[in-house]
Amino acid sequence: LRGVYRAKRDAVLGALAEAFADWPEVTWTRPAGGLFVWVTFPPHVDAGPGGQLVKRALDAGALYVPGEFGHVPAADGAVPRNEARLCF
């Protein structure tokens, strides 16, 4: 199974590299294990559940977990809204 997931990981990483080749402000992890890639967009991109990115992803038949669900809120309740967790 590791080979299967490695191929899926590599496909996601390749798609990200192609899609964001002209947008160097977008970064992502290269997982050595697990099933997720963490993507960070520029601060002005709202990847949260109420943002346009979720709507556009759903319209295209894709789903991701908004990164804000992976954070403990700061004392003021703030969490980053410019991150996403992609499962492969």
C-alpha positions as CSV (number, residue, x, y, z in Angstrom):
1,L,0.0,0.0,0.0
2,R,2.9,2.4,0.6
3,G,3.6,2.4,-3.1
4,V,0.0,3.2,-3.9
5,Y,-0.1,6.1,-1.5
6,R,3.3,7.4,-2.7
7,A,1.9,7.5,-6.2
8,K,-1.2,9.4,-5.0
9,R,1.0,11.8,-3.0
10,D,3.2,12.4,-6.0
11,A,0.2,13.1,-8.2
12,V,-1.1,15.7,-5.8
13,L,2.3,17.3,-5.5
14,G,2.7,17.4,-9.2
15,A,-0.7,18.9,-9.7
16,L,0.1,21.6,-7.1
17,A,3.4,22.4,-8.8
18,E,1.7,22.7,-12.1
19,A,-1.3,24.7,-10.9
20,F,0.7,27.2,-8.8
21,A,3.9,27.5,-11.0
22,D,3.1,31.2,-11.5
23,W,2.1,31.8,-7.9
24,P,5.2,31.2,-5.7
25,E,3.4,32.6,-2.6
26,V,1.5,29.3,-2.4
27,T,3.5,26.7,-0.5
28,W,2.8,23.1,0.6
29,T,4.4,20.3,2.6
30,R,6.0,17.2,1.1
31,P,4.8,14.5,3.5
32,A,7.2,11.7,4.3
33,G,4.2,9.7,5.8
34,G,0.5,10.1,6.4
35,L,-2.2,10.9,3.9
36,F,-2.3,14.7,3.8
37,V,-0.6,17.7,2.1
38,W,-0.8,21.0,4.0
39,V,-1.2,24.0,1.6
40,T,-0.7,27.6,2.6
41,F,-2.1,30.4,0.4
42,P,-1.2,34.1,0.7
43,P,-3.0,35.8,3.6
44,H,-5.6,37.4,1.4
45,V,-6.9,34.0,0.2
46,D,-9.8,32.8,2.3
47,A,-9.7,29.0,2.2
48,G,-12.1,28.8,5.2
49,P,-15.5,27.2,5.1
50,G,-17.2,30.4,4.1
51,G,-14.7,31.4,1.5
52,Q,-14.9,31.3,-2.3
53,L,-12.2,28.6,-2.5
54,V,-14.5,26.0,-0.8
55,K,-17.4,26.9,-3.1
56,R,-15.2,26.7,-6.2
57,A,-13.8,23.3,-5.1
58,L,-17.2,21.9,-4.4
59,D,-18.5,23.2,-7.8
60,A,-15.5,21.3,-9.4
61,G,-16.4,18.1,-7.5
62,A,-13.5,18.4,-5.0
63,L,-13.4,18.8,-1.2
64,Y,-10.7,19.8,1.2
65,V,-10.5,20.4,4.9
66,P,-10.1,24.1,5.7
67,G,-6.9,24.5,7.6
68,E,-8.6,26.6,10.4
69,F,-10.0,23.3,11.7
70,G,-6.4,22.1,12.4
71,H,-5.5,25.1,14.6
72,V,-6.2,26.0,18.3
73,P,-7.6,29.5,18.3
74,A,-5.4,32.3,19.6
75,A,-6.5,34.2,22.7
76,D,-8.6,36.5,20.5
77,G,-10.2,33.5,18.8
78,A,-8.3,34.1,15.5
79,V,-7.2,31.1,13.3
80,P,-5.5,31.2,9.9
81,R,-8.1,31.2,7.1
82,N,-5.5,30.8,4.3
83,E,-4.6,27.1,4.7
84,A,-6.0,23.8,3.5
85,R,-5.5,20.1,4.2
86,L,-5.6,17.9,1.1
87,C,-6.1,14.2,1.5
88,F,-4.6,11.8,-1.1
